[in-house]
């Protein structure tokens, strides 16, 4: 292939690049089915050593002293990286159609949702047509990044493209649709700045 030619991307590569992609693609479906099967196994496993081995196999990274409480839901698994000393409480939902990165010493409350996928505001642009005439939902994705020393309260929703800084508290029930700066508390729908926190001096 010549340098000036456009290299064709797989549907999974399009997904990670934030481009429109076809959810029905066999590679994507295989990844999703594998993650769902492994999540069921992890949620039911009582042998902690075997459960940890499954977690290491599912996630891109699972740091030291990870506490992942069951049940949880996940789409791909290989798109999620978790730092050291992370607590994920019950009913966490990782809609990881792009990368989700969580730093060290992060507490994630129950019923928290991470949503990487997005659809067009214009309803006429939400469906595409394949060569065989069938329709498909057009989805684009953006990554989510959570820094270190963060506490995300229960029932928080974190939307696509958001970066949550270091030393942050997100109040329970918030919907985070914009970046959150370091050393701050945010809350509400949509989440807004509430107050600053003292910097952490290690």
C-alpha positions in Angstrom: 0.0 0.0 0.0 1.3 3.4 -0.9 1.7 6.0 1.8 -0.8 8.3 0.2 -3.5 5.6 0.2 -6.0 5.5 3.0 -5.6 2.4 5.1 -8.9 0.5 5.7 -9.7 0.2 9.4 -11.5 -2.8 10.9 -14.8 -2.0 12.6 -13.1 -2.4 16.0 -10.4 0.1 15.0 -13.1 2.5 13.9 -14.8 2.1 17.3 -11.6 3.0 19.1 -10.9 5.9 16.8 -14.3 7.4 17.5 -15.6 6.8 14.0 -18.9 5.3 13.0 -18.8 1.5 13.2 -21.0 -1.5 12.6 -22.0 -3.2 15.8 -22.9 -6.4 13.9 -19.2 -6.9 12.9 -18.1 -10.5 13.7 -15.0 -9.4 15.5 -16.9 -7.0 17.7 -19.6 -9.6 18.4 -17.0 -12.2 19.4 -15.4 -9.8 21.9 -18.8 -8.9 23.4 -19.9 -12.4 23.8 -16.6 -13.4 25.4 -16.8 -10.5 27.9 -20.5 -11.3 28.8 -19.6 -14.9 29.4 -16.6 -14.1 31.6 -18.6 -11.5 33.6 -21.2 -14.2 34.4 -18.4 -16.5 35.6 -16.7 -13.8 37.7 -20.0 -12.7 39.2 -20.7 -16.3 40.3 -17.2 -17.4 41.3 -16.6 -17.9 45.0 -13.0 -19.1 44.8 -11.1 -15.9 45.1 -7.9 -17.1 43.5 -9.8 -18.4 40.4 -11.9 -15.2 40.4 -8.8 -13.1 40.3 -7.4 -15.1 37.4 -10.6 -14.5 35.5 -10.5 -10.8 36.2 -6.9 -10.6 35.0 -7.9 -12.3 31.8 -10.9 -10.1 31.2 -9.6 -6.6 31.9 -6.8 -4.8 30.1 -5.3 -4.1 33.5 -6.5 -4.9 37.0 -4.2 -3.4 39.7 -3.2 -4.7 43.1 -5.8 -5.0 45.8 -8.7 -4.6 43.4 -12.1 -5.1 45.1 -14.6 -5.8 42.3 -18.0 -6.6 43.8 -20.6 -8.7 42.1 -22.7 -8.3 40.1 -21.2 -6.0 37.4 -21.8 -5.6 33.7 -19.3 -5.1 30.9 -19.2 -5.0 27.1 -15.6 -5.7 26.1 -13.5 -5.9 29.2 -10.3 -5.5 27.3 -11.0 -1.8 27.0 -11.0 -1.2 30.8 -7.9 -0.5 32.9 -8.1 -0.4 36.7 -5.3 1.0 39.0 -4.2 -0.2 42.4 -6.4 -0.1 45.5 -9.6 0.3 43.5 -13.0 -0.5 44.9 -15.9 -1.1 42.4 -19.2 -1.5 44.3 -22.2 -3.6 43.2 -24.1 -3.1 39.9 -21.4 -1.1 38.2 -22.0 -1.0 34.4 -19.0 -0.5 32.1 -20.4 0.3 28.6 -16.8 0.2 27.4 -17.2 0.7 23.7 -14.1 2.8 24.0 -11.3 2.9 26.6 -12.1 3.4 30.3 -9.1 4.1 32.5 -9.4 4.4 36.2 -6.4 5.4 38.4 -5.2 4.4 41.8 -7.1 4.6 45.1 -10.5 5.1 43.5 -13.8 4.3 45.1 -16.7 3.6 42.8 -20.1 3.5 44.5 -23.0 1.1 43.7 -25.0 1.5 40.5 -22.4 3.7 38.7 -22.5 3.7 34.9 -19.7 4.5 32.5 -21.1 5.2 29.0 -18.6 5.6 26.2 -21.1 5.4 23.3 -23.0 8.3 21.7 -25.6 8.7 19.0 -26.4 11.7 16.7 -28.7 14.4 18.0 -30.3 14.4 14.5 -32.7 11.4 14.5 -32.1 11.1 10.7 -28.5 10.3 11.3 -29.0 7.6 13.9 -29.4 4.7 11.5 -27.2 3.6 8.6 -28.0 1.2 5.7 -25.7 -1.8 4.9 -25.1 -3.0 1.4 -27.8 -5.7 1.9 -30.3 -3.0 2.7 -30.6 -3.8 6.4 -30.4 -0.9 8.9 -28.0 -0.5 11.8 -27.7 1.9 14.7 -24.9 4.4 14.1 -22.7 4.8 17.2 -19.6 6.8 17.9 -17.5 6.5 21.0 -15.1 8.5 23.1 -12.9 7.3 26.0 -13.4 8.0 29.7 -10.6 8.7 32.1 -10.7 8.8 35.9 -7.7 10.0 37.8 -6.4 8.8 41.2 -7.8 9.5 44.7 -11.3 9.8 43.4 -14.6 8.9 45.1 -17.6 8.5 42.7 -20.8 8.3 44.7 -23.7 5.9 44.1 -25.8 6.0 41.0 -23.4 8.4 39.1 -23.4 8.4 35.3 -20.2 9.3 33.5 -20.6 10.1 29.9 -18.4 9.7 26.8 -15.3 11.8 26.5 -15.2 12.8 30.2 -11.9 13.2 32.1 -12.3 13.3 35.9 -9.1 14.7 37.5 -7.2 13.6 40.6 -8.5 14.1 44.1 -12.2 14.5 43.1 -15.5 13.7 44.7 -18.5 13.1 42.5 -21.7 13.4 44.6 -24.2 10.6 44.4 -26.7 10.7 41.5 -24.6 13.1 39.4 -24.5 13.0 35.6 -21.0 13.9 34.6 -21.0 15.2 31.0 -17.9 17.6 31.2 -14.4 17.3 32.4 -13.9 17.7 36.2 -10.7 19.5 37.4 -8.4 18.2 40.1 -9.1 18.8 43.7 -12.8 19.5 43.4 -16.3 18.3 44.4 -19.0 18.2 41.7 -22.7 17.1 41.8 -26.1 17.5 40.2 -27.6 16.9 36.8 -25.6 17.8 34.9 -22.7 17.8 37.3 -21.5 21.3 38.4 -18.6 22.5 40.5 -19.5 22.7 44.2 -16.3 23.4 46.1 -12.5 22.9 46.0 -10.6 20.3 48.0 -7.2 20.7 49.6 -4.4 19.3 47.4 -3.0 16.0 48.5 0.6 16.3 49.5 2.4 13.0 49.5 
